Amino acid sequence: MNIEPKVMIDTVWVLITAMLVFFMNLGFGAVESGFARAKNCVNIMSKNFIVFAVSSLGFLIIGWGLMFGDGNGFLGLNGLFFAGGADNSPAVGEAYKGVYSAISWTGVPLWAKFFFQLVFCGTAATIVSGAVAERIKYISFILFTFVMTMVIYPVVGHWIWGGGWLAKLGMFDFAGSTVVHSVGGWAALAGVIMLGPRIGKYDNGHIKAIPGHNLSLATIGTFVLWFGWFGFNPGSTMAADPGAIAHVAVTTNMAAAAAIMSATITCWLIMGKPDLGMTLNGCLAGLVAITAPCAFVSVGVSLLIGLIAGVLVVLAVMMFDRLRLDDPVGALSVHLVNGIFGTICIGLFAKDGITGTATGNGLFYGGGFKLLGAQLAGVVTVGLFVFIVAIVAWAILKAVMGIRVSREEELRGLDIGEHGNEAYAGFQVFTTE
């Protein structure tokens, strides 16, 4: 069998970057468990471990078909089950080429494409875990993850990456600020609302800080995620295009660096201390915000995007607390708020052809409001769809089996109640509760 060298190189590139994104599961597990209390560490690690297994099954069973099966502007319809469609329908081939100009991965084997998309699906699903941490039932989280990976994520993915109606409208999302991060964020928001806050978080009208048990672990996790993002964003070229890969790697890194600094400074000015947790979330906020526009903006603009993202994440954490929306790890502030911001940045700052891709110019490059309008349409419609479907799914689970552990179990810790296990067996844990 003769295989063109470019196809071989593109396939290796797609698979290696997909493996980097898979490695981000470790990062999410470390960040979330570090930001949570010791008594819930086993539960959080278990959720982050099993979520990729659930994602793999759900995406194979029907998710891939809904996302990339040939159909209409809203759903894939042909070859729905077990990736049974032809290896040319629709965004697997020409739709990607239409969106990203010269970048096309039509020669890459089907299962390489599947694996690349699967790890993105798993990332969207694991975002929910942190926001609902320390009070959700394990089985309810697993069942909701099936809904995420079999319905919610694939439908939105079809709209934007599957040649669907938002792609035809002119919306762009290079690596997933909306498709991955906002989708995960909207679903997490619905879960937070349905669950309610942790016991003691908002007692007597006051916001009580509930510190994580291991910021060393959270820091290691953030480094893993930063590293994995060099698969997430550059890998979304979906071909070994040297110029595009290099450009995207640098814009990704610069946005993260700028956001780290702006989040640290903002927190320092508001709270009087440079909080490490805010610094870590600043890094992630910059990475999320640059994910959509990384191939469409200059390095200088990536710095601006990162600077704004770092400020936004600090203010958003404070806002959600004042709204009594308890998010133990800041997932809503990182992924939802900055996923929306990053998507809008394309409409503001995109410069046509900057990496050989065709987008049209953003508002600040003389493109007018057309591109910005398409980006805003995507933000609003995706938000409405995901939030409504997620809130219904959470409500059904709540009515059928409940979604929150008992008060006693929450106070003692989910590790014992849900798993009969301890992360730090033999150590005495002191709490003020």
C-alpha positions in Angstrom: 0.0 0.0 0.0 1.5 3.3 -1.1 0.8 6.2 1.3 1.7 9.8 0.4 4.4 11.2 2.7 2.1 14.2 3.6 -0.7 11.9 4.7 1.7 10.0 6.9 3.1 13.1 8.5 -0.4 14.6 8.9 -1.7 11.4 10.5 1.2 11.3 13.0 0.7 15.0 13.8 -3.0 14.5 14.5 -2.5 11.5 16.7 0.4 13.0 18.7 -1.5 16.2 19.4 -4.6 14.1 20.3 -2.5 12.2 22.8 -1.4 15.5 24.3 -5.0 16.5 24.7 -5.7 13.1 26.3 -2.9 13.8 28.8 -4.9 16.9 29.9 -7.2 14.6 31.8 -4.4 14.2 34.3 -4.2 18.0 34.5 -7.9 18.4 35.1 -7.9 15.7 37.8 -5.0 17.3 39.6 -6.4 20.9 39.4 -9.8 19.9 40.6 -8.7 17.6 43.5 -6.1 20.2 44.6 -8.8 22.9 44.7 -11.1 20.7 46.7 -10.9 19.4 50.3 -9.0 16.2 51.2 -12.2 14.4 52.1 -13.4 14.5 48.5 -10.1 13.8 46.7 -10.9 10.1 45.8 -14.3 11.1 44.4 -12.9 13.9 42.2 -10.0 11.7 40.9 -12.5 8.9 40.2 -14.8 11.2 38.3 -11.9 12.6 36.2 -10.7 9.1 35.5 -14.0 7.5 34.5 -15.2 10.5 32.5 -12.9 9.7 29.6 -14.2 6.1 29.5 -17.7 7.3 29.4 -16.8 9.9 26.7 -15.2 7.2 24.6 -18.2 5.0 24.7 -20.8 7.7 24.2 -18.9 9.4 21.3 -18.4 6.0 19.6 -22.0 4.9 20.0 -23.6 7.9 18.5 -21.7 11.1 19.2 -19.4 11.0 16.2 -22.4 10.2 13.9 -24.4 13.2 15.2 -21.4 15.5 14.8 -19.9 14.4 11.5 -22.5 12.2 9.8 -23.9 13.6 6.6 -27.3 15.2 7.4 -28.6 18.7 7.6 -27.5 22.0 9.2 -28.6 20.8 12.6 -27.7 17.1 12.9 -25.7 14.4 11.3 -28.2 11.7 10.1 -26.4 9.1 8.1 -24.1 6.5 9.7 -25.1 7.5 13.1 -24.0 4.5 15.2 -20.5 3.3 15.9 -18.9 5.7 13.4 -20.6 3.9 10.6 -20.7 6.7 8.0 -18.5 7.1 5.0 -15.1 8.6 5.5 -15.9 11.8 3.7 -19.0 13.2 5.4 -19.3 16.1 5.9 -16.6 18.0 7.9 -14.2 15.1 7.8 -13.4 16.3 4.3 -14.6 19.3 2.4 -16.3 21.2 5.1 -13.1 21.6 7.0 -11.3 22.6 3.9 -14.0 25.2 3.3 -13.7 26.6 6.8 -9.9 26.6 7.0 -8.9 27.2 3.4 -5.8 25.2 2.6 -5.9 23.2 5.8 -7.6 19.9 5.1 -7.1 16.5 6.5 -9.0 14.4 4.0 -6.2 11.9 3.7 -5.9 11.2 7.4 -7.5 7.8 8.3 -11.0 7.8 9.8 -9.9 6.5 13.2 -7.2 9.1 13.5 -9.9 11.8 12.9 -12.2 10.0 15.4 -9.6 9.9 18.1 -8.7 13.5 17.7 -12.3 14.6 18.0 -12.9 12.2 20.9 -10.3 13.8 23.2 -12.0 17.2 22.6 -15.3 15.6 23.5 -13.8 14.2 26.7 -12.4 17.7 27.6 -15.9 19.3 27.4 -17.3 16.6 29.6 -14.7 16.9 32.3 -15.2 20.6 32.7 -18.5 19.9 34.4 -16.8 17.8 37.1 -15.1 20.7 38.8 -18.1 23.0 39.0 -20.3 20.3 40.6 -17.6 19.0 42.9 -18.0 18.0 46.6 -21.7 17.4 46.5 -22.8 15.5 43.4 -23.7 11.8 43.4 -21.2 9.7 41.4 -23.8 7.8 39.4 -25.7 11.0 38.5 -22.5 12.5 37.2 -21.7 9.4 35.1 -25.2 9.5 33.5 -25.0 13.2 32.8 -21.7 12.6 31.1 -23.4 10.2 28.7 -25.9 12.9 27.8 -23.0 15.4 27.3 -21.0 13.1 25.0 -23.9 11.5 23.1 -26.1 14.5 22.5 -25.1 18.0 23.8 -21.5 18.2 22.6 -22.0 16.4 19.2 -25.0 18.6 18.2 -23.1 21.8 18.9 -20.0 20.3 17.2 -22.1 19.6 14.1 -23.3 23.2 13.9 -19.8 24.7 14.0 -17.3 21.9 13.0 -19.5 19.6 11.1 -20.5 22.0 8.3 -23.7 22.9 10.1 -25.7 26.1 10.1 -23.4 28.2 12.2 -20.5 27.3 10.0 -22.5 28.4 7.0 -23.5 31.6 8.8 -19.8 32.4 9.0 -19.0 31.6 12.6 -15.4 30.5 13.4 -14.0 28.6 16.4 -10.6 27.3 15.5 -9.9 25.0 18.5 -13.0 25.1 20.6 -13.6 28.2 22.9 -17.3 27.6 22.2 -17.5 24.0 21.0 -15.5 22.6 24.0 -15.2 25.2 26.7 -18.5 27.2 26.5 -20.4 23.9 26.0 -18.8 22.5 29.1 -19.4 25.8 31.0 -23.1 26.1 30.1 -23.7 22.5 31.1 -21.7 23.1 34.4 -23.8 26.2 35.1 -27.0 24.2 34.8 -25.6 21.6 37.2 -24.5 24.2 39.7 -28.0 25.8 39.7 -29.7 22.4 40.1 -27.4 21.2 42.9 -27.2 24.4 45.0 -24.1 25.4 47.0 -22.0 23.3 49.3 -23.1 23.3 53.0 -21.6 26.3 54.7 -20.6 28.2 51.6 -23.1 31.0 52.0 -24.1 31.0 55.6 -25.9 34.0 57.1 -25.5 36.0 54.0 -21.7 35.8 54.1 -19.4 34.2 51.5 -17.2 31.7 53.2 -13.9 30.7 51.6 -13.5 26.9 51.4 -9.8 26.4 50.6 -8.5 23.6 48.6 -6.4 21.0 50.3 -3.3 20.9 48.0 -2.3 23.8 45.9 0.9 22.0 45.0 -1.2 19.4 43.2 -3.3 22.2 41.6 -0.1 23.9 40.3 1.2 20.6 38.8 -2.2 20.1 37.2 -2.1 23.6 35.7 1.3 23.0 34.2 0.0 19.7 32.7 -2.9 21.6 31.1 -0.7 24.4 29.8 1.5 21.7 28.2 -1.5 19.8 26.8 -2.8 23.0 25.2 0.1 22.8 22.8 -1.7 19.8 21.4 -5.2 21.3 21.8 -4.6 24.5 19.7 -1.7 23.7 17.3 -3.2 20.2 16.7 -6.4 21.9 15.4 -4.6 22.7 12.2 -5.4 19.1 11.5 -2.4 19.0 9.2 1.4 19.4 9.7 1.4 23.0 8.4 4.7 24.4 9.8 3.7 28.1 9.6 0.3 27.6 11.2 1.6 25.3 13.9 4.3 27.7 14.9 2.0 30.7 14.9 -0.7 29.0 16.9 1.8 27.7 19.5 3.2 31.2 20.1 -0.2 32.9 20.3 -1.4 30.2 22.7 1.6 30.6 25.0 1.6 34.4 24.9 -2.1 34.6 25.9 -1.5 32.3 28.8 1.5 34.3 30.0 -0.3 37.6 29.8 -3.3 36.3 31.6 -1.2 34.9 34.4 0.2 38.4 35.0 -3.0 40.3 34.7 -4.9 37.8 37.0 -2.2 38.0 39.6 -2.1 41.8 39.5 -5.9 42.1 39.5 -6.2 39.8 42.5 -3.3 41.6 44.3 -5.0 45.0 43.8 -8.5 43.8 44.9 -7.7 41.3 47.7 -4.3 42.7 48.9 -2.5 39.4 48.2 -1.4 37.6 45.0 -3.5 34.5 45.4 -2.0 31.4 43.8 -5.4 29.9 42.9 -6.3 33.0 41.0 -2.9 32.9 39.2 -3.5 29.4 38.1 -7.0 30.1 36.9 -5.6 33.2 35.1 -3.3 30.9 33.1 -6.3 28.6 32.2 -8.5 31.6 31.3 -5.9 32.9 28.9 -5.6 29.5 27.3 -9.4 29.2 26.9 -9.8 32.7 25.5 -7.1 32.2 22.8 -8.4 28.8 21.8 -10.9 30.1 19.2 -8.9 32.9 17.7 -5.3 31.5 18.0 -4.9 31.0 14.2 -6.6 34.2 13.3 -4.9 36.9 15.4 -1.4 38.3 15.6 1.0 37.5 18.5 0.5 41.1 19.7 -3.3 40.7 19.8 -2.9 37.4 21.7 -1.2 39.3 24.4 -4.1 41.7 24.6 -6.6 38.8 24.7 -4.6 37.2 27.5 -4.5 40.4 29.5 -8.2 40.9 29.3 -8.9 37.2 30.1 -6.9 37.4 33.3 -8.9 40.3 34.6 -12.1 38.7 33.5 -11.5 35.4 35.4 -10.9 37.3 38.7 -14.0 39.4 38.4 -16.1 36.4 37.3 -15.1 34.4 40.3 -16.2 37.2 42.5 -19.4 37.7 40.5 -20.5 34.0 40.7 -19.9 34.0 44.4 -22.1 37.1 44.8 -24.8 35.3 42.7 -24.5 32.4 45.2 -23.4 30.1 42.4 -20.9 27.8 44.1 -18.1 26.6 41.8 -15.3 25.1 43.8 -12.7 25.3 41.1 -13.7 28.3 39.1 -14.7 26.3 36.1 -17.5 28.8 35.1 -15.1 31.7 35.3 -12.4 30.0 33.3 -14.4 28.0 30.7 -17.8 29.7 30.3 -16.9 33.4 30.7 -13.6 33.2 28.8 -15.0 30.7 26.2 -17.5 33.4 25.3 -14.9 36.1 25.4 -12.5 34.1 23.1 -15.2 33.4 20.6 -16.1 37.1 20.4 -12.5 38.0 20.0 -12.6 36.5 16.5 -15.2 39.1 15.5 -13.1 41.8 17.0 -9.5 41.0 16.2 -9.3 38.4 13.3 -7.0 39.3 10.5 -7.8 37.5 7.3 -5.1 35.1 6.0 -2.8 35.5 9.0 -1.9 31.8 8.9 -3.1 31.0 5.4 -6.7 30.6 6.7 -9.7 32.4 5.3 -11.8 34.1 8.0 -12.5 37.6 6.9 -11.4 40.6 9.1 -12.7 41.4 12.5 -14.2 44.7 13.5 -10.8 46.3 14.4 -9.4 45.4 11.0 -12.1 47.0 9.0 -14.3 43.9 8.7 -17.4 45.6 10.0 -20.0 43.8 12.0 -20.6 40.8 9.8 -18.1 38.4 11.4 -18.8 39.8 14.9 -22.5 39.2 14.3 -21.9 35.6 13.4 -19.7 35.0 16.5 -22.4 36.6 18.7 -25.1 34.4 17.1 -23.1 31.4 17.9 -22.5 32.4 21.5 -26.2 33.0 22.1 -27.7 30.0 20.3 -25.1 27.6 21.7 -25.7 29.0 25.2 -29.5 28.6 24.9 -29.3 25.1 23.5 -26.8 23.7 25.9 -28.2 25.3 29.0 -31.8 24.2 28.2 -30.9 20.6 27.3 -28.6 20.4 30.3 -31.1 21.8 32.8 -33.7 19.3 31.6 -31.2 16.4 31.9 -30.2 17.5 35.4 -33.9 17.9 36.3 -34.8 14.4 35.1 -31.9 12.9 37.0 -32.9 14.8 40.1 -36.4 13.5 39.9 -35.5 9.9 39.1 -32.6 9.2 41.4 -31.4 12.5 43.0 -28.2 14.3 42.1 -27.0 15.4 45.5 -25.5 13.3 48.3 -27.1 13.5 51.8 -26.0 16.1 54.3 -24.3 13.6 56.4 -22.3 12.2 53.5 -21.3 15.7 52.3 -20.1 16.7 55.8 -18.1 13.5 56.2 -16.8 13.5 52.7 -17.7 11.8 49.4 -14.6 9.6 49.5 -16.1 7.5 52.3 -19.8 7.8 51.4 -19.5 7.3 47.6 -16.4 5.1 47.4 -15.6 3.6 50.9 -12.1 4.9 50.4 -9.7 7.6 51.5 -7.0 9.5 49.5 -4.9 9.9 52.6 -5.6 6.8 54.6 -3.8 6.9 58.0 -3.6 10.7 58.2 -5.7 12.7 60.6 -7.8 15.3 58.8 -8.9 18.3 60.9 -11.8 20.5 59.8 -13.7 23.4 61.2 -17.1 22.0 60.1 
